[in-house]
Amino acid sequence: MRRNEFYNELEKRFPWMPRTFSKLEKKLQTFDMRQPMTTLTEFENEIKRVGERLQRRPQLLVKGIRYLAKHPRFKRAMTDTMQQLFRKLDNQVAADPRAAQLIRFTSDVDTEVPYRSWLVLQEHVDVRVLVRPLCMAGNSIEEAQGLRGEAKAGVLIEALGKTCEVLYQPYLLALWQLTCISKGKKPTQPGFGNLVMELSKRLSGYPGLVDPHARWMRNSARHERWEPIPGEEAIVMWDDHTPRVRVTLTELEAKVMELFQMSGLIFPTVATRYLFHNLLAESGLWDVFRTRLPGMIELIKPDGSTDADIDHLIEPDLEPVRRKFEPLIAFVQSNYPNAVNHNPTA
């Protein structure tokens, strides 16, 4: 049976689905970075309306899903979707060598206790949390592209400050937390400057993860320790511990983009890749879901009264997965009994 026949059947059973995805795609294409939460709320409201529509005819929904689950292409479609996601994530991280260093770092953190990195990375895969900081910094970066001279310098300084505060500092703090848990120590929250200095030492074996200039350049931007050079596409920057440095606007723009890309794009992508590659695929959890989903769907009732039956169905397959997480659970209970969620797969 040809691959597209399954998707044709999907559209026949749920004819509203293409229209809904079309609406959502248009909203994404016209996403207004000046008001990200407003736009995101509109996006979520569209999804909510779909959910309300489905709830009005639960029997029809369950019947359609059961039919598709029995389709000979159902499992293949699930596998294809996951593989496409893997390829997309792998292509994104392959574009920047710093991503490889970050992946190597998390792998080293997990050497003694598998999946230990997830204790930190789980806080950095939520798109809703990330979208506002990205837009706050991205707005200024985008605005600077059409400017020159002092006007461009002022906007780039603003972009540098925002990027450091709302994106790069949370990224540095995540790296710091990973270094702490790798030693079984309780994570602390150093300030921006100390994070840059200490992480530069701790992560010296992972080139590119920490920008050594971020500390003084952030101070220069946030404390207005800079001034334009009239007639030149350059400025002078300094802070209390760094003498005056001439920085061209091309160099400044490149620095802002480096910090933005590392903390706002590469790091969340690596965290998401970890979720799918390590936590779901490598652990075997995805295989359980893929194999047992058709049977789970058969047990579903509109009132949700079959949860116990579903648990009983998948329990034997989940046992090997649980064993893989036992070292992590033991590590958490031993080192952070009151500070970290005891269920790493939640």
GUBABA-115585 format. One record per residue (C-alpha): residue number from 1; residue in three letters; x, y, z. Coordinates in steps of 0.2 Angstrom, whole numbers, always signed. Last residue first. Layout:
NODE:resi:resn:X:Y:Z
NODE:NUM:Ala:X:Y:Z
...
This chain:
NODE:resi:resn:X:Y:Z
NODE:346:Ala:+37:+64:+168
NODE:345:Thr:+52:+53:+163
NODE:344:Pro:+64:+59:+177
NODE:343:Asn:+51:+55:+191
NODE:342:His:+60:+60:+207
NODE:341:Asn:+58:+78:+203
NODE:340:Val:+73:+87:+211
NODE:339:Ala:+75:+97:+227
NODE:338:Asn:+70:+87:+241
NODE:337:Pro:+80:+71:+240
NODE:336:Tyr:+94:+79:+230
NODE:335:Asn:+110:+69:+232
NODE:334:Ser:+104:+51:+237
NODE:333:Gln:+86:+51:+231
NODE:332:Val:+92:+59:+214
NODE:331:Phe:+106:+47:+212
NODE:330:Ala:+95:+32:+216
NODE:329:Ile:+82:+38:+203
NODE:328:Leu:+96:+41:+190
NODE:327:Pro:+103:+23:+193
NODE:326:Glu:+85:+16:+192
NODE:325:Phe:+82:+24:+175
NODE:324:Lys:+87:+9:+164
NODE:323:Arg:+77:-2:+175
NODE:322:Arg:+62:+8:+172
NODE:321:Val:+64:+5:+153
NODE:320:Pro:+65:-14:+156
NODE:319:Glu:+49:-13:+166
NODE:318:Leu:+39:-3:+154
NODE:317:Asp:+35:-17:+142
NODE:316:Pro:+27:-27:+156
NODE:315:Glu:+17:-12:+162
NODE:314:Ile:+10:-8:+144
NODE:313:Leu:-6:-17:+145
NODE:312:His:-10:-16:+163
NODE:311:Asp:-8:+3:+162
NODE:310:Ile:-20:+3:+148
NODE:309:Asp:-33:-7:+158
NODE:308:Ala:-31:+5:+173
NODE:307:Asp:-34:+20:+162
NODE:306:Thr:-49:+13:+154
NODE:305:Ser:-62:+24:+162
NODE:304:Gly:-57:+39:+151
NODE:303:Asp:-75:+44:+148
NODE:302:Pro:-73:+43:+129
NODE:301:Lys:-67:+25:+130
NODE:300:Ile:-49:+20:+125
NODE:299:Leu:-45:+2:+125
NODE:298:Glu:-42:+0:+106
NODE:297:Ile:-31:+15:+107
NODE:296:Met:-20:+7:+119
NODE:295:Gly:-18:-8:+108
NODE:294:Pro:-14:+3:+93
NODE:293:Leu:-1:+12:+104
NODE:292:Arg:+8:-3:+111
NODE:291:Thr:+22:-4:+98
NODE:290:Arg:+25:+14:+95
NODE:289:Phe:+24:+18:+114
NODE:288:Val:+35:+4:+119
NODE:287:Asp:+48:+8:+106
NODE:286:Trp:+48:+26:+111
NODE:285:Leu:+52:+22:+129
NODE:284:Gly:+67:+11:+124
NODE:283:Ser:+79:+21:+134
NODE:282:Glu:+89:+26:+118
NODE:281:Ala:+73:+32:+109
NODE:280:Leu:+64:+42:+122
NODE:279:Leu:+76:+49:+134
NODE:278:Asn:+92:+49:+124
NODE:277:His:+87:+53:+106
NODE:276:Phe:+70:+62:+108
NODE:275:Leu:+74:+72:+124
NODE:274:Tyr:+92:+74:+120
NODE:273:Arg:+88:+82:+104
NODE:272:Thr:+77:+94:+113
NODE:271:Ala:+91:+99:+124
NODE:270:Val:+102:+101:+109
NODE:269:Thr:+90:+111:+100
NODE:268:Pro:+87:+122:+116
NODE:267:Phe:+106:+125:+117
NODE:266:Ile:+109:+128:+98
NODE:265:Leu:+95:+141:+96
NODE:264:Gly:+94:+154:+110
NODE:263:Ser:+110:+151:+120
NODE:262:Met:+122:+148:+106
NODE:261:Gln:+113:+158:+92
NODE:260:Phe:+111:+173:+103
NODE:259:Leu:+129:+173:+109
NODE:258:Glu:+136:+171:+92
NODE:257:Met:+123:+184:+85
NODE:256:Val:+128:+197:+98
NODE:255:Lys:+147:+194:+94
NODE:254:Ala:+144:+195:+75
NODE:253:Glu:+135:+212:+78
NODE:252:Leu:+149:+219:+88
NODE:251:Glu:+162:+213:+76
NODE:250:Thr:+153:+222:+61
NODE:249:Leu:+150:+237:+72
NODE:248:Thr:+169:+238:+75
NODE:247:Val:+175:+237:+92
NODE:246:Arg:+189:+248:+99
NODE:245:Val:+193:+243:+117
NODE:244:Arg:+194:+254:+132
NODE:243:Pro:+202:+245:+147
NODE:242:Thr:+194:+230:+155
NODE:241:His:+191:+229:+174
NODE:240:Asp:+178:+242:+177
NODE:239:Asp:+170:+240:+160
NODE:238:Trp:+175:+245:+142
NODE:237:Met:+168:+248:+125
NODE:236:Val:+173:+260:+111
NODE:235:Ile:+162:+261:+95
NODE:234:Ala:+164:+258:+77
NODE:233:Glu:+156:+261:+60
NODE:232:Glu:+166:+277:+60
NODE:231:Gly:+162:+296:+57
NODE:230:Pro:+160:+299:+76
NODE:229:Ile:+167:+285:+87
NODE:228:Pro:+152:+279:+97
NODE:227:Glu:+153:+278:+116
NODE:226:Trp:+153:+263:+128
NODE:225:Arg:+151:+260:+147
NODE:224:Glu:+132:+261:+147
NODE:223:His:+131:+249:+162
NODE:222:Arg:+121:+235:+154
NODE:221:Ala:+132:+236:+138
NODE:220:Ser:+149:+237:+145
NODE:219:Asn:+145:+224:+158
NODE:218:Arg:+139:+212:+145
NODE:217:Met:+155:+215:+135
NODE:216:Trp:+165:+212:+151
NODE:215:Arg:+157:+196:+155
NODE:214:Ala:+154:+189:+137
NODE:213:His:+172:+190:+132
NODE:212:Pro:+177:+173:+138
NODE:211:Asp:+163:+165:+127
NODE:210:Val:+158:+149:+135
NODE:209:Leu:+154:+133:+126
NODE:208:Gly:+166:+136:+112
NODE:207:Pro:+179:+123:+116
NODE:206:Tyr:+174:+109:+128
NODE:205:Gly:+190:+105:+138
NODE:204:Ser:+191:+122:+146
NODE:203:Leu:+173:+118:+153
NODE:202:Arg:+177:+120:+172
NODE:201:Lys:+189:+135:+169
NODE:200:Ser:+178:+145:+157
NODE:199:Leu:+164:+140:+168
NODE:198:Glu:+171:+149:+183
NODE:197:Met:+175:+165:+174
NODE:196:Val:+158:+166:+164
NODE:195:Leu:+148:+161:+179
NODE:194:Asn:+156:+173:+190
NODE:193:Gly:+152:+187:+179
NODE:192:Phe:+134:+182:+177
NODE:191:Gly:+130:+180:+195
NODE:190:Pro:+132:+163:+204
NODE:189:Gln:+116:+152:+206
NODE:188:Thr:+120:+136:+216
NODE:187:Pro:+118:+118:+211
NODE:186:Lys:+120:+105:+225
NODE:185:Lys:+135:+94:+222
NODE:184:Gly:+135:+76:+215
NODE:183:Lys:+150:+80:+205
NODE:182:Ser:+141:+79:+188
NODE:181:Ile:+127:+87:+197
NODE:180:Cys:+137:+103:+199
NODE:179:Thr:+144:+103:+181
NODE:178:Leu:+127:+102:+174
NODE:177:Gln:+120:+116:+185
NODE:176:Trp:+134:+127:+179
NODE:175:Leu:+130:+123:+161
NODE:174:Ala:+111:+127:+165
NODE:173:Leu:+117:+144:+173
NODE:172:Leu:+127:+148:+157
NODE:171:Tyr:+111:+145:+147
NODE:170:Pro:+100:+155:+159
NODE:169:Gln:+113:+169:+158
NODE:168:Tyr:+114:+169:+139
NODE:167:Leu:+96:+170:+135
NODE:166:Val:+87:+184:+145
NODE:165:Glu:+102:+194:+152
NODE:164:Cys:+115:+191:+139
NODE:163:Thr:+104:+193:+124
NODE:162:Lys:+96:+209:+132
NODE:161:Gly:+112:+217:+134
NODE:160:Leu:+119:+213:+117
NODE:159:Ala:+103:+218:+109
NODE:158:Glu:+103:+235:+118
NODE:157:Ile:+121:+238:+113
NODE:156:Leu:+116:+233:+95
NODE:155:Val:+102:+246:+95
NODE:154:Gly:+114:+260:+101
NODE:153:Ala:+128:+255:+88
NODE:152:Lys:+115:+255:+74
NODE:151:Ala:+110:+273:+78
NODE:150:Glu:+128:+278:+80
NODE:149:Gly:+133:+272:+63
NODE:148:Arg:+121:+262:+52
NODE:147:Leu:+104:+255:+53
NODE:146:Gly:+93:+242:+44
NODE:145:Gln:+101:+227:+52
NODE:144:Ala:+99:+234:+69
NODE:143:Glu:+81:+231:+70
NODE:142:Glu:+83:+213:+68
NODE:141:Ile:+95:+211:+82
NODE:140:Ser:+84:+222:+93
NODE:139:Asn:+69:+211:+90
NODE:138:Gly:+79:+195:+92
NODE:137:Ala:+83:+199:+110
NODE:136:Met:+65:+201:+116
NODE:135:Cys:+59:+189:+103
NODE:134:Leu:+70:+175:+110
NODE:133:Pro:+66:+179:+128
NODE:132:Arg:+47:+178:+124
NODE:131:Val:+49:+161:+114
NODE:130:Leu:+59:+151:+127
NODE:129:Val:+45:+148:+140
NODE:128:Arg:+32:+144:+127
NODE:127:Val:+45:+133:+118
NODE:126:Asp:+48:+122:+133
NODE:125:Val:+63:+112:+130
NODE:124:His:+75:+121:+142
NODE:123:Glu:+69:+115:+160
NODE:122:Gln:+71:+97:+155
NODE:121:Leu:+89:+100:+151
NODE:120:Val:+94:+101:+170
NODE:119:Leu:+88:+85:+177
NODE:118:Trp:+90:+78:+160
NODE:117:Ser:+108:+78:+161
NODE:116:Arg:+108:+63:+173
NODE:115:Tyr:+101:+52:+159
NODE:114:Pro:+114:+38:+163
NODE:113:Val:+123:+40:+179
NODE:112:Glu:+142:+38:+178
NODE:111:Thr:+145:+43:+160
NODE:110:Asp:+129:+55:+160
NODE:109:Val:+139:+71:+163
NODE:108:Asp:+151:+65:+149
NODE:107:Ser:+137:+63:+137
NODE:106:Thr:+131:+80:+142
NODE:105:Phe:+148:+87:+137
NODE:104:Arg:+149:+78:+121
NODE:103:Ile:+132:+85:+116
NODE:102:Leu:+138:+103:+120
NODE:101:Gln:+154:+100:+111
NODE:100:Ala:+145:+94:+95
NODE:99:Ala:+133:+109:+97
NODE:98:Arg:+148:+121:+97
NODE:97:Pro:+153:+114:+79
NODE:96:Asp:+138:+123:+72
NODE:95:Ala:+127:+116:+57
NODE:94:Ala:+127:+98:+63
NODE:93:Val:+116:+103:+77
NODE:92:Gln:+102:+109:+65
NODE:91:Asn:+105:+94:+54
NODE:90:Asp:+103:+82:+69
NODE:89:Leu:+87:+90:+74
NODE:88:Lys:+79:+89:+57
NODE:87:Arg:+85:+71:+55
NODE:86:Phe:+78:+65:+71
NODE:85:Leu:+61:+74:+68
NODE:84:Gln:+60:+65:+51
NODE:83:Gln:+64:+49:+59
NODE:82:Met:+50:+51:+72
NODE:81:Thr:+38:+55:+58
NODE:80:Asp:+43:+40:+48
NODE:79:Thr:+41:+29:+63
NODE:78:Met:+24:+35:+67
NODE:77:Ala:+19:+33:+48
NODE:76:Arg:+26:+15:+48
NODE:75:Lys:+16:+11:+63
NODE:74:Phe:+0:+17:+55
NODE:73:Arg:+3:+10:+37
NODE:72:Pro:-6:-6:+39
NODE:71:His:-22:+4:+46
NODE:70:Lys:-28:-3:+62
NODE:69:Ala:-23:+13:+72
NODE:68:Leu:-32:+23:+58
NODE:67:Tyr:-49:+14:+62
NODE:66:Arg:-47:+16:+81
NODE:65:Ile:-43:+35:+78
NODE:64:Gly:-59:+37:+68
NODE:63:Lys:-70:+28:+81
NODE:62:Val:-63:+37:+95
NODE:61:Leu:-66:+54:+87
NODE:60:Leu:-84:+49:+82
NODE:59:Gln:-88:+44:+100
NODE:58:Pro:-81:+60:+107
NODE:57:Arg:-92:+71:+96
NODE:56:Arg:-93:+88:+106
NODE:55:Gln:-75:+84:+113
NODE:54:Leu:-68:+85:+96
NODE:53:Arg:-74:+103:+93
NODE:52:Glu:-68:+108:+110
NODE:51:Gly:-51:+102:+105
NODE:50:Val:-51:+111:+89
NODE:49:Arg:-55:+127:+98
NODE:48:Lys:-41:+124:+110
NODE:47:Ile:-29:+123:+95
NODE:46:Glu:-35:+139:+88
NODE:45:Asn:-33:+147:+106
NODE:44:Glu:-15:+141:+107
NODE:43:Phe:-10:+150:+92
NODE:42:Glu:-19:+166:+98
NODE:41:Thr:-10:+164:+114
NODE:40:Leu:+6:+163:+105
NODE:39:Thr:+3:+179:+96
NODE:38:Thr:-1:+188:+112
NODE:37:Met:+14:+181:+120
NODE:36:Pro:+25:+186:+106
NODE:35:Gln:+20:+204:+105
NODE:34:Arg:+35:+213:+96
NODE:33:Met:+40:+196:+88
NODE:32:Asp:+24:+196:+77
NODE:31:Phe:+22:+179:+69
NODE:30:Thr:+15:+181:+52
NODE:29:Gln:+22:+164:+45
NODE:28:Leu:+18:+156:+62
NODE:27:Lys:+0:+162:+61
NODE:26:Lys:-1:+156:+43
NODE:25:Glu:+5:+139:+48
NODE:24:Leu:-8:+138:+61
NODE:23:Lys:-22:+142:+49
NODE:22:Ser:-16:+129:+37
NODE:21:Phe:-14:+116:+50
NODE:20:Thr:-33:+119:+55
NODE:19:Arg:-38:+118:+37
NODE:18:Pro:-29:+102:+34
NODE:17:Met:-37:+94:+50
NODE:16:Trp:-55:+98:+47
NODE:15:Pro:-57:+83:+35
NODE:14:Phe:-53:+71:+50
NODE:13:Arg:-58:+54:+43
NODE:12:Lys:-55:+58:+25
NODE:11:Glu:-39:+68:+29
NODE:10:Leu:-32:+52:+38
NODE:9:Glu:-37:+41:+24
NODE:8:Asn:-27:+52:+12
NODE:7:Tyr:-13:+51:+25
NODE:6:Phe:-13:+32:+24
NODE:5:Glu:-14:+32:+5
NODE:4:Asn:+1:+43:+4
NODE:3:Arg:+13:+29:+9
NODE:2:Arg:+7:+17:-5
NODE:1:Met:+0:+0:+0
